[in-house]
Amino acid sequence: MDTKTIAQQYKETTIKTADSGETILLLYKKAISHLEHSLEYFSQGHVAYDKINMHITKAQEIITELSVALDHKAYPSLVENLLGLYLYFNRELGEANRAKTSDKIHPIIRMLKELLATWKQVASQAVTPMTTMPKRGINIER
């Protein structure tokens, strides 16, 4: 078995066995990663528009998954604020993708990193989660 196959199997096992908190962290990390990759392609101009589109779209799909997973019965006002942020992120990312401009992506990456840091703290404590991650999966790779 080659190293790439072993690494892929490890990644799949990690994702399948992650608890809700770990899954949330994985999703945030992948959304940030996709947005950072999209920024790398902006310097290439129109020849990389398909790659920019792919990475921004994947980040939007992950953010949508995060919003769908919110448990509206737990911490309703906090969940409502998170939902508002997720909707804002997707709206801004959609605009950035349509206009092929990176200026709206930088602040979203910054905010996602802040949320990731907060979720790391929440995941490390015994707190009732604000999300109910479904058993079905989302493909965070492309």
Contacts in CASP RR format, 6 or more apart in sequence:
PFRMAT RR
TARGET T0000
AUTHOR 0000-0000-0000
METHOD contacts of the structure
MODEL  1
MDTKTIAQQYKETTIKTADSGETILLLYKKAISHLEHSLEYFSQGHVAYD
KINMHITKAQEIITELSVALDHKAYPSLVENLLGLYLYFNRELGEANRAK
TSDKIHPIIRMLKELLATWKQVASQAVTPMTTMPKRGINIER
11 141 0 8 1.000
14 26 0 8 1.000
15 23 0 8 1.000
15 26 0 8 1.000
15 140 0 8 1.000
18 26 0 8 1.000
20 129 0 8 1.000
20 131 0 8 1.000
20 132 0 8 1.000
20 133 0 8 1.000
21 119 0 8 1.000
21 122 0 8 1.000
21 123 0 8 1.000
21 129 0 8 1.000
21 131 0 8 1.000
21 133 0 8 1.000
22 123 0 8 1.000
23 133 0 8 1.000
24 66 0 8 1.000
24 69 0 8 1.000
24 119 0 8 1.000
24 123 0 8 1.000
24 129 0 8 1.000
24 131 0 8 1.000
24 133 0 8 1.000
25 116 0 8 1.000
25 119 0 8 1.000
25 120 0 8 1.000
25 123 0 8 1.000
26 140 0 8 1.000
27 62 0 8 1.000
27 65 0 8 1.000
27 66 0 8 1.000
27 138 0 8 1.000
27 140 0 8 1.000
28 66 0 8 1.000
28 112 0 8 1.000
28 115 0 8 1.000
28 116 0 8 1.000
28 119 0 8 1.000
29 116 0 8 1.000
30 58 0 8 1.000
30 62 0 8 1.000
30 140 0 8 1.000
30 141 0 8 1.000
31 59 0 8 1.000
31 62 0 8 1.000
31 63 0 8 1.000
31 66 0 8 1.000
31 112 0 8 1.000
32 109 0 8 1.000
32 112 0 8 1.000
32 113 0 8 1.000
32 116 0 8 1.000
34 55 0 8 1.000
34 56 0 8 1.000
34 58 0 8 1.000
34 59 0 8 1.000
34 62 0 8 1.000
35 55 0 8 1.000
35 56 0 8 1.000
35 59 0 8 1.000
35 93 0 8 1.000
35 105 0 8 1.000
35 108 0 8 1.000
35 109 0 8 1.000
35 112 0 8 1.000
36 109 0 8 1.000
37 51 0 8 1.000
37 55 0 8 1.000
38 51 0 8 1.000
38 52 0 8 1.000
38 55 0 8 1.000
38 56 0 8 1.000
38 59 0 8 1.000
38 102 0 8 1.000
38 105 0 8 1.000
39 102 0 8 1.000
39 105 0 8 1.000
39 106 0 8 1.000
39 109 0 8 1.000
41 48 0 8 1.000
41 51 0 8 1.000
41 52 0 8 1.000
41 55 0 8 1.000
42 48 0 8 1.000
42 52 0 8 1.000
42 100 0 8 1.000
42 102 0 8 1.000
44 51 0 8 1.000
45 100 0 8 1.000
46 100 0 8 1.000
49 100 0 8 1.000
52 97 0 8 1.000
52 100 0 8 1.000
53 97 0 8 1.000
54 142 0 8 1.000
56 93 0 8 1.000
56 94 0 8 1.000
56 96 0 8 1.000
56 97 0 8 1.000
56 105 0 8 1.000
57 97 0 8 1.000
58 140 0 8 1.000
58 142 0 8 1.000
59 93 0 8 1.000
60 89 0 8 1.000
60 90 0 8 1.000
60 93 0 8 1.000
60 94 0 8 1.000
61 138 0 8 1.000
62 138 0 8 1.000
62 140 0 8 1.000
63 86 0 8 1.000
63 89 0 8 1.000
63 90 0 8 1.000
63 93 0 8 1.000
64 86 0 8 1.000
64 90 0 8 1.000
65 138 0 8 1.000
66 86 0 8 1.000
66 131 0 8 1.000
67 82 0 8 1.000
67 83 0 8 1.000
67 86 0 8 1.000
67 87 0 8 1.000
68 134 0 8 1.000
69 131 0 8 1.000
69 132 0 8 1.000
69 133 0 8 1.000
69 134 0 8 1.000
70 79 0 8 1.000
70 82 0 8 1.000
70 83 0 8 1.000
70 130 0 8 1.000
70 131 0 8 1.000
71 79 0 8 1.000
71 129 0 8 1.000
71 130 0 8 1.000
71 131 0 8 1.000
71 132 0 8 1.000
72 79 0 8 1.000
72 80 0 8 1.000
74 128 0 8 1.000
74 129 0 8 1.000
74 130 0 8 1.000
75 128 0 8 1.000
75 130 0 8 1.000
78 130 0 8 1.000
79 130 0 8 1.000
82 130 0 8 1.000
85 111 0 8 1.000
85 115 0 8 1.000
89 108 0 8 1.000
89 111 0 8 1.000
89 112 0 8 1.000
92 104 0 8 1.000
92 107 0 8 1.000
92 108 0 8 1.000
93 104 0 8 1.000
93 105 0 8 1.000
93 108 0 8 1.000
95 104 0 8 1.000
96 102 0 8 1.000
96 103 0 8 1.000
96 104 0 8 1.000
96 105 0 8 1.000
122 129 0 8 1.000
END
